[in-house]
Amino acid sequence: MEKFRDFLQEELRDAELKAEYDALEPEFNLINALIDARKSQNLTQKELSKRTGITQADISRIENGTRNPSLAMLNRLAKGMGMKLKIEFLPIGQKG
């Protein structure tokens, strides 16, 4: 993983690439939050699917960044993990 981080840091020196990468930060944060929450509950995608009625394939697509979930879907996922969804607006430049 260290080699990837080194590679990424090198590539992000390109201003245009960095701007595109930074624009995707909210999506990366959402994906990481979902995966972290699911794993904190020791749930597989299949188990979460059974709890929510959302297909395992759709959960996988969300976690892989190839599907943009609706707020309703995110709420169902949160409830399926015994959690509630919280969305924040932060000043630009502040990390969440």
N, C-alpha and C positions, 0 to 999 in steps of 0.2 A: 504494500500500500504506500510505502514511503516513496517509491519510484514514481507512482502516479502523482502524489502531491508535489514532488519536485517538478515533474513534467507540467502539471497544471500551473504552478507558480511561474514557470518559464513562459508558458503560452499566454498567461494573463498580463504579461508586459505589453502585449499588443493592445492599444487603447480601444480599438474597435471591437475586438474579441471580448475584452473585459467589460465593455458597456453591454454587450449582448448577454454575457454571463451574469452580470449584476441584475439585469432585467428579469432573469429567471429565478432570482433569489426567493421570492414569495412561493413559487411552485416547489422549489427544493425544500423550503422550510415546512410546507404542508406535507410533502411526502415523508420527510424525516420524522415529523411529529406523529403521523399516522403509524408508521412502522414502529417507532419507539413505544407508542401507546399500546399497540397490539402485542408487542413483545413483552411489555411490562405486565401484561395480563396472561402471559404464557399461552397466547392463542395463535393457532395457525390461521392462514387465510381461509382454509376450509371450515374451521370452527367458527370464525367470525362470519362467514357466509351463512352458516346454519342459524346463527343468532339474529342476523339482520335480514335475511331473504335476498341479499345482494349476492350475485354469483361470485364464485371464487375467481373466475376469469376477470370480472370487472374490478374486484379488489386488487388483483395482480396488475391490471392495467393502470389503476390509480397509483399504486406503489412504484410502477416503472415509469410513470410520467407520460403515458400514452393516452390517458383519459382524464378529462377535467370533470371532477365530480360537482354536482349541484350542492347547494347548501342543505337541501333536504337529505341528500345522500350522506353528506358529512355528519348530519345530525343522527341519522340511522346508525352509522358506523360508531359514533361516540356512544350512543345509548347501548349498542350491542357490546361495548366494552365496559359498561357501567360508568360512563363518563359523560360530561357535558361539553359541548363545543363552545369555545371562546375565541372570538376574532377581535383583534386590536388594530387600531390605526396609530402608528408611531410617527414622530417627526422624522423627516428624511435624515439619514445619517445615523439614526439610533438603531442599534441591533436589538432584535426581539428575543 
